[in-house]
Amino acid sequence: MRLHFAAELILELVTRKLSVEKIGAHIAETKARIDFIFDQHISTIFEDILVEYNDIIAKDAPIKTDYFDVENQRRYWEIEGFSEVPCGGTHVKSTGEVGRIILKRINIGGSKERIEIKLVDENAAL
Ligand SMILES: [Zn+2]
């Protein structure tokens, strides 16, 4: 749940900064990855987005979830003043629960860039 939310937050922050196309994502037990079409090193924005990420985490803002389409059971999460993101998954209750993360760039070739996300406090991942 923590890693899932960290990945969603990072995706949101990346797509605000760059016009990149997300081509895939995967959340495993200890790390998450998001792949983009981008012909430069995506790590150039890591410092900026980690500052924003850590700000959001430090605020321990509540994460609200609700339906945007009750009939079709489609849900979203929201951090007030930040973003609304459609997702039917299960989410932590506040940003402070997620904790700090480490980002790593992996060049997967062909103008594709991968961001790998790990929780700093891995033992508490579940
Ligand atoms: Zn989600």
Residues whose N, C-alpha, C, O or C-beta is under 5 A from the ligand:
A	BS01	ZN	E8 C87 G89
